[in-house]
Amino acid sequence: MAEHEPAKYPWGDSRRFNSSALYFRKRFGTRVQKLSVNAGFSCPNRDGTKGTGGCTYCNNSAFNPSYCKPEKPVATQLEEGIAFHRRRYRRASAYLAYFQAFSNTHAPLAALKRIYAEALAFPEVAGIVIGTRPDCIDDEKLDYLGELSYKHYVAVEYGIESCSDKTLERINRRHTFAEAAEAVRKTAMRGISTGAHFIFGLPGETRNGMMTHAHIISQLPLATVKFHQLQIIKGTAMEREYLGNPLDFVTFTCDRYAGFIIEFLEKLNPEIAVERLTGEVPPRFLSAEPWSGMRADQIAAMIENRMEQLDTWQGRLFSK
C-alpha cells in the first residue's frame, strides 16, 4: 500500500488481522522484543495448593528458552536474552521482560515486588509481561500492578485455554471460565494491558463448538490474544490420552487449521490484537510429526496470503 493511501482496516494498517507488531509499535514507537524469564515460580495445581500433576498438556521445557534457568538471577537471564536476540534478529531497540514459565503471580506480593523490580531496573527493559493463571491473582496484587503501570508498561497474560468448563476440568486446569473472565475484567479495569491464551483441538471439543468461542472471547476486555493448535507433547498425560483415543481430538492438518483460524478471525473483535496464530515447539518434544517442518512465521504468512485470496479480514463477521 502506498504511503499516501489510507489504512484499509480499523486497526490502522493493511494487514488482514490486527497484529501485535502494530500494537507494540503504537505503544512504544519502535519494535520491541520479549525476553523470556524463568523466576522459579510453580503452579497451584502442581505444588499441591489446588492439586498436583499440572495441566495434562503441559511440559514447560518445550517452550522455555535454554538461557532461562531459575537458578540464574533475573538480570543475568535478561542480559543473556538480549545477547541471543541481537545475534539472531538485530532489529529490536527495546525489550520486555516476559515472565513466562509456570504461574508468575503465584507467590506473596513482597516476593513479586522484588522480582519485578529487578527486571524493571535493567536499563534496556521497557516493561514486563506476566504470564499467569486466573486463580493466581487477587485485588492486592492487581492494585500493585495497576500502580506500577502508571510508570512502566505492564501486561498480564492469562492462560485460559478454553471457554468450556467441561474441557477445563478434563485438562486439569482447576479453574472455571467464569473465574478467568472475572480475572480479565478486574485486570483491564485497572488499566493493565490484558491478554489471554487459547488452545484449539483439546480433547472432547468440536470444530463447531470451538468456533462459538470467537463470540465469547470478543466480549472480554482483552488487549491481546494468543491462539495455537494443540500440540501433543511427549511424556504428558495428554499424550497418553491421545494415544489411547485419538478420535476424541480434533486433529488439525496445517491446511485445515488455516481454514479454521481464518473463519475464527472473521468473527473475532477487531479491537483485539493477535500475538500468535499458531504454536511452535522444538520437534524433539512432539509426539506426532510437526506440520511439514514449517515454522510458525511461515504458517502465519500462509494464513495471511489465504486471507488475501479470500478477501477477508479479522472482524469481517464480528457482531456485538
VMD Tcl script that draws the C-alpha trace (Angstrom):
set ca {
  {0.00 0.00 0.00}
  {1.44 3.40 -0.97}
  {2.28 5.78 1.86}
  {-0.40 8.30 0.89}
  {-3.20 5.72 0.85}
  {-5.39 5.47 3.97}
  {-5.16 2.34 6.11}
  {-7.69 -0.22 4.96}
  {-8.61 -1.80 8.28}
  {-9.76 -0.38 11.64}
  {-6.51 -1.15 13.46}
  {-4.51 1.18 11.23}
  {-2.61 -0.81 8.62}
  {-3.19 -3.07 5.64}
  {-2.52 -6.43 7.28}
  {-5.51 -8.74 7.32}
  {-5.53 -9.09 11.10}
  {-4.81 -6.75 13.99}
  {-1.19 -7.73 14.60}
  {0.74 -7.49 17.84}
  {3.60 -5.89 15.87}
  {1.34 -2.89 15.19}
  {0.05 -2.94 18.77}
  {3.57 -2.62 20.17}
  {4.62 -0.02 17.61}
  {1.70 2.11 18.74}
  {2.69 1.66 22.39}
  {6.44 2.14 22.04}
  {7.02 3.79 18.67}
  {9.52 1.07 17.79}
  {9.97 -2.67 17.54}
  {10.13 -4.47 20.88}
  {11.25 -7.98 21.72}
  {10.06 -10.15 24.59}
  {12.78 -11.80 26.67}
  {11.62 -14.93 28.47}
  {12.48 -15.09 32.16}
  {12.20 -18.07 34.48}
  {11.99 -16.72 38.01}
  {11.42 -20.09 39.65}
  {7.65 -19.94 40.12}
  {5.44 -23.02 40.30}
  {1.70 -23.59 39.70}
  {-1.11 -24.16 42.18}
  {-2.09 -27.41 40.50}
  {1.50 -28.66 40.65}
  {2.64 -27.72 44.15}
  {-0.46 -29.02 45.94}
  {-2.13 -25.65 46.53}
  {-5.03 -26.86 44.38}
  {-3.71 -30.18 43.10}
  {-0.76 -31.98 41.59}
  {0.29 -33.15 38.15}
  {-0.29 -29.87 36.33}
  {-2.32 -29.34 33.18}
  {-2.46 -32.52 31.12}
  {-0.89 -30.93 28.00}
  {1.93 -29.08 29.78}
  {5.67 -29.50 29.63}
  {7.26 -26.10 30.27}
  {10.60 -27.26 28.88}
  {9.02 -27.37 25.42}
  {8.75 -23.59 25.17}
  {11.25 -22.24 27.68}
  {14.47 -20.95 26.01}
  {17.73 -22.60 27.04}
  {19.08 -19.42 28.66}
  {16.13 -19.33 31.09}
  {17.25 -21.18 34.21}
  {15.62 -20.33 37.56}
  {18.95 -20.59 39.36}
  {20.20 -17.60 37.35}
  {19.36 -14.08 38.57}
  {16.71 -12.29 36.56}
  {19.25 -9.70 35.41}
  {21.56 -12.44 34.10}
  {18.74 -14.04 32.12}
  {17.85 -10.67 30.62}
  {21.48 -9.97 29.70}
  {21.83 -13.36 28.01}
  {18.45 -12.98 26.31}
  {19.40 -9.62 24.81}
  {22.70 -11.07 23.55}
  {20.84 -14.01 21.99}
  {18.26 -11.85 20.23}
  {20.84 -9.36 19.00}
  {22.72 -12.20 17.33}
  {19.58 -13.69 15.83}
  {17.38 -10.70 14.94}
  {19.27 -7.38 15.40}
  {16.03 -5.45 14.98}
  {14.64 -4.69 18.44}
  {15.56 -1.46 20.18}
  {13.54 -2.11 23.36}
  {12.79 -5.21 25.37}
  {10.05 -6.57 27.60}
  {10.85 -8.97 30.42}
  {8.45 -11.86 29.84}
  {7.83 -13.92 32.96}
  {6.72 -16.99 31.07}
  {7.43 -20.26 32.89}
  {4.61 -21.54 35.10}
  {2.40 -19.07 37.07}
  {4.23 -15.81 37.65}
  {1.96 -14.30 40.28}
  {1.93 -17.47 42.40}
  {3.91 -16.01 45.29}
  {3.46 -13.47 48.10}
  {3.25 -9.86 46.96}
  {6.55 -8.94 48.63}
  {8.37 -11.56 46.54}
  {6.67 -10.38 43.35}
  {7.67 -6.77 44.01}
  {11.32 -7.79 44.42}
  {11.38 -9.92 41.25}
  {9.56 -7.41 39.02}
  {11.72 -4.54 40.34}
  {14.88 -6.42 39.36}
  {13.59 -6.73 35.78}
  {12.44 -3.12 35.52}
  {15.78 -1.88 36.81}
  {17.53 -3.39 33.80}
  {18.41 -0.45 31.52}
  {17.06 -1.82 28.23}
  {13.82 -3.22 29.65}
  {10.80 -1.08 28.79}
  {8.25 -3.11 30.73}
  {7.15 -6.51 31.99}
  {4.77 -9.18 30.71}
  {3.47 -11.59 33.32}
  {2.13 -14.99 32.32}
  {-0.14 -16.45 34.97}
  {-3.41 -18.21 35.77}
  {-6.76 -16.61 36.64}
  {-6.69 -18.22 40.10}
  {-3.24 -16.79 40.95}
  {-4.29 -13.16 41.14}
  {-6.13 -11.11 43.74}
  {-7.13 -7.50 44.32}
  {-3.98 -6.68 46.30}
  {-1.69 -7.90 43.52}
  {-3.80 -6.21 40.85}
  {-3.77 -2.91 42.75}
  {0.02 -3.07 42.89}
  {0.32 -3.89 39.17}
  {-2.12 -1.09 38.38}
  {0.07 1.39 40.27}
  {3.17 0.01 38.54}
  {1.54 0.51 35.14}
  {1.50 4.30 35.68}
  {5.29 4.30 35.38}
  {6.01 1.22 33.25}
  {4.38 -0.94 30.61}
  {2.75 -3.83 32.46}
  {0.85 -6.67 30.79}
  {-0.78 -9.71 32.35}
  {-1.37 -12.74 30.13}
  {-3.81 -15.34 31.42}
  {-3.70 -18.95 30.35}
  {-7.40 -19.65 29.80}
  {-7.12 -22.32 27.05}
  {-10.86 -22.95 26.57}
  {-14.21 -21.29 27.16}
  {-15.71 -24.69 28.10}
  {-15.79 -25.66 31.77}
  {-16.06 -29.31 30.75}
  {-12.81 -29.03 28.83}
  {-11.08 -27.08 31.61}
  {-11.95 -29.82 34.08}
  {-10.78 -32.55 31.71}
  {-7.36 -30.96 31.14}
  {-6.88 -30.39 34.90}
  {-6.92 -26.59 34.80}
  {-8.75 -26.45 38.15}
  {-10.45 -23.14 37.43}
  {-13.63 -22.23 35.58}
  {-14.13 -19.96 32.60}
  {-16.16 -17.61 34.81}
  {-13.13 -17.22 37.08}
  {-10.98 -16.47 34.04}
  {-13.42 -13.88 32.68}
  {-13.61 -12.18 36.08}
  {-9.80 -12.01 36.33}
  {-9.62 -10.47 32.86}
  {-12.23 -7.84 33.73}
  {-10.59 -6.93 37.06}
  {-7.19 -6.61 35.39}
  {-8.37 -4.49 32.46}
  {-10.37 -2.13 34.69}
  {-7.10 -1.13 36.40}
  {-5.61 -0.01 33.10}
  {-3.30 -3.03 32.81}
  {-2.79 -4.44 29.32}
  {-4.61 -7.77 29.49}
  {-4.01 -10.82 27.30}
  {-5.23 -14.40 27.10}
  {-4.08 -17.68 25.62}
  {-6.32 -20.30 23.97}
  {-5.68 -23.77 22.54}
  {-7.69 -25.27 19.68}
  {-8.16 -29.03 19.43}
  {-8.38 -30.02 23.09}
  {-9.99 -33.42 23.76}
  {-13.76 -33.60 23.53}
  {-14.13 -30.27 21.71}
  {-15.53 -29.99 18.19}
  {-14.80 -27.59 15.38}
  {-18.25 -26.01 15.62}
  {-18.04 -25.76 19.39}
  {-14.65 -24.05 19.25}
  {-15.95 -21.62 16.65}
  {-18.55 -20.33 19.11}
  {-15.70 -19.24 21.37}
  {-14.92 -16.37 19.00}
  {-18.02 -14.51 20.19}
  {-17.31 -15.28 23.86}
  {-13.69 -14.10 23.63}
  {-14.78 -10.98 21.75}
  {-16.85 -9.83 24.72}
  {-13.85 -9.80 27.06}
  {-11.84 -6.55 27.59}
  {-8.69 -8.08 26.09}
  {-5.89 -6.10 24.50}
  {-4.19 -9.19 23.06}
  {-4.77 -12.89 22.42}
  {-2.61 -15.87 21.54}
  {-4.00 -18.84 19.67}
  {-2.44 -22.15 18.80}
  {-3.29 -25.63 17.72}
  {-2.99 -28.40 20.28}
  {0.43 -30.00 20.12}
  {0.84 -33.40 21.72}
  {3.99 -33.20 23.84}
  {5.98 -36.30 24.74}
  {5.68 -37.53 28.29}
  {2.50 -35.61 29.15}
  {-0.77 -37.02 30.42}
  {-2.37 -35.76 27.22}
  {-0.02 -37.84 25.11}
  {-1.24 -40.94 26.92}
  {-4.84 -39.83 26.45}
  {-4.28 -39.12 22.76}
  {-2.59 -42.46 22.10}
  {-5.47 -44.21 23.86}
  {-8.27 -42.42 21.97}
  {-7.09 -40.20 19.09}
  {-10.63 -39.93 17.67}
  {-11.62 -37.77 20.66}
  {-9.35 -34.98 19.38}
  {-9.79 -32.52 16.52}
  {-6.54 -33.23 14.70}
  {-5.66 -30.22 12.55}
  {-3.57 -30.57 9.46}
  {-1.85 -27.31 8.58}
  {-4.39 -26.71 5.80}
  {-7.42 -27.47 8.00}
  {-6.11 -25.26 10.76}
  {-5.61 -22.37 8.34}
  {-9.24 -22.64 7.26}
  {-10.40 -22.82 10.87}
  {-8.36 -19.87 12.16}
  {-9.38 -17.65 9.24}
  {-13.05 -18.31 9.95}
  {-12.40 -17.69 13.66}
  {-10.63 -14.39 12.96}
  {-13.55 -13.24 10.80}
  {-15.76 -13.49 13.91}
  {-13.23 -12.01 16.35}
  {-13.48 -8.48 17.72}
  {-11.16 -6.38 15.51}
  {-10.02 -4.31 18.50}
  {-8.15 -7.32 19.95}
  {-4.54 -7.62 18.76}
  {-3.44 -11.13 17.80}
  {0.00 -12.05 19.11}
  {0.09 -15.60 17.84}
  {-1.82 -17.66 15.28}
  {-0.06 -20.97 15.85}
  {2.16 -22.64 18.39}
  {5.64 -23.96 17.83}
  {7.82 -26.18 19.98}
  {11.10 -27.93 19.13}
  {10.32 -31.10 17.11}
  {12.10 -33.29 19.67}
  {9.27 -32.62 22.14}
  {6.46 -33.59 19.77}
  {4.75 -36.94 19.97}
  {3.47 -36.51 16.39}
  {5.25 -35.10 13.35}
  {5.23 -31.30 13.02}
  {3.48 -29.66 10.09}
  {5.89 -30.40 7.22}
  {8.71 -28.77 9.17}
  {7.08 -25.33 8.76}
  {7.93 -22.60 11.26}
  {5.23 -20.53 12.96}
  {6.11 -17.42 10.95}
  {5.82 -19.38 7.69}
  {2.39 -20.67 8.68}
  {1.28 -17.17 9.68}
  {2.38 -15.87 6.27}
  {0.46 -18.67 4.56}
  {-2.66 -17.80 6.57}
  {-2.36 -14.12 5.65}
  {-1.90 -14.99 1.98}
  {-5.03 -17.10 2.06}
  {-6.95 -14.31 3.76}
  {-5.88 -12.01 0.94}
  {-7.01 -14.54 -1.67}
  {-10.38 -14.79 0.07}
  {-10.50 -11.00 0.55}
  {-11.37 -11.40 4.21}
  {-10.06 -9.93 7.46}
  {-10.33 -10.05 11.23}
  {-13.74 -8.89 12.38}
  {-15.42 -9.04 8.96}
  {-18.27 -11.05 10.51}
  {-17.93 -9.69 14.04}
  {-21.11 -8.60 15.78}
  {-21.56 -7.44 19.34}
}
mol new
graphics top color blue
foreach p $ca { graphics top sphere $p radius 0.5 }
foreach p [lrange $ca 0 end-1] q [lrange $ca 1 end] { graphics top cylinder $p $q radius 0.2 }
display resetview
